Amino acid sequence: MTALLLPSILWRPDSDNRRRFIMHEIQMRINGKDFQYDVEPRLLLVSYIREKACLTGTHVGCDTGHCGACTVIFQGRAIKSCMMLAVCADGFEIITIEGLAAEDLHPVQEAFRDRFAVQCGYCTPGMILSSYSLLQNNPKPNEAEIRKALVGNLCMCTGYQQIVDAVKYAAERMKRVERKDP
């Protein structure tokens, strides 16, 4: 049996000659707040968000990037945080579902509530953040564009039409908010 060879930057032998992962100090800004912790190089971003930053709105679903429950906004784009190592996010900015609304609900969150796009709620944070990302880049998406943007988010409770309707409604609400601002 051959031993697993890991690059020496990841591990070092300790006093009893067992291999230990080298801890890496990383810092990131999540929802406008700075977090700095020592982590193993194999820690996933979703685990960092939930365990170190104690933000549990980001859900762990499939751990394979298929369900979208772990979706966050990373540097302005929706990503699946179960597919990124926390050390790769060192120095970057992230928005989770908790950070989307400052005091009141964000228009996307309100639209999901108002259009009954929430069932059990497990997929909802990922759906909302994927929708938010879409609307930041395309403020007037058609139904096909909405469905394409949500293709990486799975919901086991609904047929998606209410979610699509909520995203359309959010786009309308966001346009109205922009018009009121000077």
N, C-alpha and C positions, 0 to 999 in steps of 0.2 A: 504494500500500500504506500503510495507516495503522499508526502505532506503537501498541504495546500500552501503555495508560495504567494505571499502577499508582499507588495512593495514595502520596503522598510519605513517609508514615510507614514504608513498606516499603523504600524505596530512596533513594539519593542519588547524584549523579554523583561520581566520584572525580577524581583529578588529570588523567587523560587523557580526561575527560568521558564515560566509560562508566558505565552504571548498575550499581550494586552494592547488594545487599541490606544493609540496616542490621541489624547483629547485635543480638540481644536477650539480656540476661543473665537466665536463668531458674533457679529452684531448685525442686527437688521432693524428696520423701522416697520412696525406693524400698526396699522390704523393710526399713524401719527405719533406713536410712542416707541421709544428706543428700547430694544431688548438685547442683552449681551450675556451669553452663557458659554460654558465649555461643553462641547458635545463630541460624541464619537463620530468618525467620518461616515459611518453607515446610517446615521439617523436621518429619517425622511423628513421633509419639510412639514408634512401634515402632522407628524409626531411632535416636532418642535413647536408648531403653532398650538397644538392641544396641550402638551405636557409642560413645556417651558413657559410659553406665554399665557397659558390657562385660558385660551379662547376656544371653547368647545362647539361653536357654531359650525366650524369646518368639520365635516363628518368623515369618518373612515368607512368606506364602503367595500369595494372589491380589491383594493391594493394592486390593481393591474392597470388603472387608467381608463377603464371601460365605463364606469357608472357616473362619474362626474360629481359625486357627493363631496369630494374634497376640493372642489374648484375654488380658487382664490384669484385675486387680481395681482399680478406680479409685473411691476414696471409698466402698468397700464394695459396688460393683456391678461385674458383669462387663461389660467393654466391649471393642470391637475397636480395638486401638491403631493400626491402619493408617488408621483413620477420624478420628483426632484429631491436630491439630497439637500439637507439644511445647509451644509457647508457651501453649496453652490449659490445660495441666496445671501451669503455674507456681504453686507454692505448695501443691500438693495431694499426697496420699499414694497410692502405688501398691504393689500386691503382685504380683510375678511368680511363676512356678513355683518359682524358686530361693528365694523368701521364704516359701513356704507351710509348709515344715517348718523348725522351729528346729534340733533336733538329729536327731530321728528323723523318719521319713516321717509325713506327716499321714495320718489315717485314710482320706481320699479317695485318696491316692496308694497306700496299702497295698491298698485295695480294688481298684484298677485292676490292681495287680500280682497279687493273689491270685485274682482272677476272670478273668484272662487278657484284659483289656480293652485290651492294648497290642499293636499289630502292628508297623508300621514305626517308630512313635513320633513321626512328624511332627505329627500332630494332637493328640497326647496332652496336652501342656501346656494347650492351649486347652480341651480336653474336661474336664480335671481342674479348671481354674479356673472354668469354667461350672458344673460340678457342685458345687463348693465354694460358689459364690454361691447356687445353688439351695438347698442344705442349710442355709445361714445364714438364709435367709428362710422355708424350709419344711422343717423337720427330718424330716417323715414324708411325702414325696411318693409319689404312686401312679405307675404306669408312664406314664400319659398326661401327667402333669405333668413327669416326667423327660424324656420325648421332646420335649415343647414347649420345655423349657429348653435342650435341646441342638440345637434346629432350626437354629441359626446356625453349627454346627460340622460340618464335613464330614470324613468318613473314607473313604478310597478302598480300605481294606484289609479292612473287616469289615462285617457286616450290622447292626451297632449293638446286637444283643441282649446281647452280653457287656458292652458299655459300660453299658447300662441295668441289667443285673444288678449291675455293680460299684457303681453309684450307690445302688441299694437296699441292698447290703451295707455301703456306707460309712455310710448313714443308721443302720443297726443298730449298727455299731461306734461311731459317735459318741454314740448313746444310752447305750451301755454305759460309755463313758469319762465321760460326764456323771454317771452314777449313782455312779461310784467317787469323784468329786471331792466334798469336803465342802461 
